[in-house]
Amino acid sequence: MKYSDAFVFDCHVHFGQYYDLYYRPSLVVKALYRNGVRRAWVSSTTACIAPDSFEEAQYLSRHIDDEVEEALAEAGKCGMLLVPLYWAVPKRYDNLDKVDGFVYAGFKIHPKIGEWDGKIGNKLLHDICTCAARKKFPILIHTGVDTIDSPSRFETYFANFPDVTFVLAHCQTAREVIHLFEKYDNLLGDTAFCPLDNYEQIYRAGFGSRMLWGTDFPITHWYHGIRDKISLSILTENYKNTLVHFKSSKI
């Protein structure tokens, strides 16, 4: 990852409802712009809300589309390029047909949200990879230290869809990520909530060029910010602090 362009592009940005806080799309885009970000992959955390019915799922889907449109409109005003990722969730009765008719240009998968182990989840995952291969879309996958979100869980898809670019968000664990990087050329990682030790291990293993700058912003604010306040100045400062923290790496 080259510092000359790393922070101009952020591959891991969110907006929408996150637990008790709502991050307005236009506010998030403005905060990114103030920190020098000019390109970003974005997805809505509103997708994490589990619907109780098909009707509620349809409402959430329309609301998320509206959020994406708001983000794109704000980006257009300041000359930013946003790539909206479709956050697929099995429980939301996902239909990938809408990806063809809307502005989405990639996918987000979170193994801990939705029932990915069942028949519906497995079919959806296969359909996502098939669609991504056809449309040349990237797939951003949450990874973690548990079996359910281990990156190795998706190895069959890495092997069967060599033309799809998979990005392992958070790079957990470093040992697994390095092992997979050694086997598959279609894998990248991101720095979002990636422990600096993990990043340094990956860099020393020779895979620094496979790492994308990502922040998980504004989830960084939810964990480390002033929880009862959301303003442009507060979000702008939070993103700036994320940059400072990463630059403290020994690499």
N, C-alpha and C positions, 0 to 999 in steps of 0.2 A: 504494500500500500504506500503510495507516494504522497507525502505531505502537500505537494504542490496542488493536488486536485482532490485529495481525500475528503476534505470538509466542504467542498462545493456540492458534493452529492451525498445524500443520506438515504440509505436503502431501507431504513426501518423507522417509519414515523406513523403515528396514529392520531385520531381525533375521535370524538364521540363520547358516549357514556362509559365511564370506568368506575365501577363500584358506586361510590357516593358522589363522584364529581363528574361534571360534564365539560368537555374540552371542545369549544366551538371551532369548527374547521377553519374559518377565516382567521381566527386569532392564532391558531397553530401555524398557519402559513405565514402570517406576518412575522411571528417570532423567528421562524426559520430564515426568512429573508433578511431580517436585521442582523443575523449571525453569519451572513455570507453564503447561505445555502441557496443554490440555484436550480438543483434537480433533486427530486425525492420520490421514493416509493411510499405510498400512503395507503392505509386501510383503517376501517372504523372498528373500534372496540365495542360499539353498540351491537355488533354481531355476536358478542359473548352472551347476550341476554337470551335465556332459553324460553321460547314461546310455549304457551299452554295449548295452543290450537293452531290449525292451519290459517285461520283468519288473522290471528296475532302474528304469525310468521310472515304473512303477506304485508301486514302493516309495517313490521320491522324492516322488511326488505325495501319497501318504498321510502321509509325514513332514512335508511342508509344511503340509498340512491340520492336523496336530497342533500345529505351531508357531503357526498362526493361532488355533487354539482356546485355546492357552495365553496368547497376547497378549490375546485378548478377555476371558478369565477374569480376568486381572490388571487390565485396564481397568475391568471391572465392579466390582471391589473398591474402586477409588478414584474411581469416577464419571467416567471418561474415555470419550469417544466415539471409537472406532476405525473407520475405513473400510478393510477389507482389499482390496487390489488383487491381481488374479490376474496373476501374472507369466507371460506366455505365451512359450513357446520352441518353435520348430518341431521341434527334435530330440527333444523330450520326448513326441512323439506326442500333442500336445495335443488334447483333446476338450472343446469349450466347453459340452457338455451339463452338465458338473458345475457350471458357474457358476450354472445355474438351481436346483441342489439344495443349494447350500452358502451360505456367508455373504458371498461376494465381492460387492463393490459398485463395481468399477472394474477397469481393466486397467493393467498396466505392460508396456512394450515397450522392449527394448534391442537396437538394430539390429546390435550387434557380437556378440551372443550368439545363436547359432542361424543357420541358413541362410535368411535372409529374401528372398533374390533368386530362389530357385527356385520351382517350381510350388506346393510345399507351403506355403512361407512366404507367397507372395502370396495364396493362398486363405485361410490363417489370418488374415492382416491384414484381408482383406475381411470375413471372418466376425466378427472382433472388432469392427470398425466397425459392422457390421449389428446385432450383439448390443447394443453400446453405445447405438446409436440407439433400439433397442426398449426397453431397460431404463433409459435416461437415465443411463448410467454415464460417468464421465470416463475419459480415456485419458492416462496419463503416459508421455511418450516421451523417452528419453535422446537428447540432441543433443551433437554434438561438431564438431571442426574438420575431420574427414576426410569424404570423399565418402560413405562408407557410413553415417555418422550425421548427415549434414547435414539440418537440418529441412526444406529444400526437397525432399528426397527423398519426403516424404509429402504434398506439396502437392495431389496428385490427391485424396487422401482428405479433406483439409481442405475442398476444394471440393465433393466429392460427398456429404459427410455434414455439412451445415451445422448440424444439430441436436445434433451431438456436440461436447462440450467437450474439446479437446486441450490438454494442458499440456506446453510445451516445457521439459523439465528442463535446467538449466544455462545455457540461453539462449546457445548457441554457434551461429553467431557473432552478435554484436550486429547487424551489418549485415543478415544474413539474417532475423533475428527481427523487426527493425523493418519490413523490407519485407513480411514475411508478416502482421504485425499490421495494416499499412495495408490489406491486401487482405481479411482474414478476421476477422470478429467473433467466431468461435467458438474463438479461440486465446488461451491464457494462457501465462505463463512462470513459472519459479520461480527462487529465489535459491540453490539447492543448488550449491555449488562454482561459482557464477557469479562471474566476476571482477568486482570492484567497478567497474572501468572500463566493463564491459559494462552493468551495472545503471544506471550513471549516464548512459550514452548512451541507453538505453531510456527512462529517466525524462525526460531532456531532450527526447526526441522526442515526448513527450506520452503515453507508455504506462505510466506508473508505476502506474496503477490496474489494469493487466492483470497485475501481478506478484504471485505468491503467495509467502509465506514457506515455504521448504523448506531442509533442511539436508543430506540424505543421511546423517544420523546413523544408526548409529554408524560409518559408513565414515570419518567425520572422525577418529574415534579410531584406526582402522587406519593412517591416513596421518600423524597428528600426535600420537598418544598413546603411552603406555608399552606397547609391543607384547607384552610377556610378562606383562602383568597386566590382568585385566578384573574390575572390582568395581563395585558401585553408586556408591561415592564417586568413583571415577575417571571413570566414564561421565557422572555428573552434572556434574563439573567440566569435562569435555570439551565437553558441550553448552553450558554457561555461556560457555566461551571462544568458541564459535562465534557466540553472540549478541553478545559484545563486539566480535569482528572485524567483523561486519556493521554494527554501529552506528557504526563508524569511517568509514563512507561519508560523502562530502561532501554527500550529498543529505539 
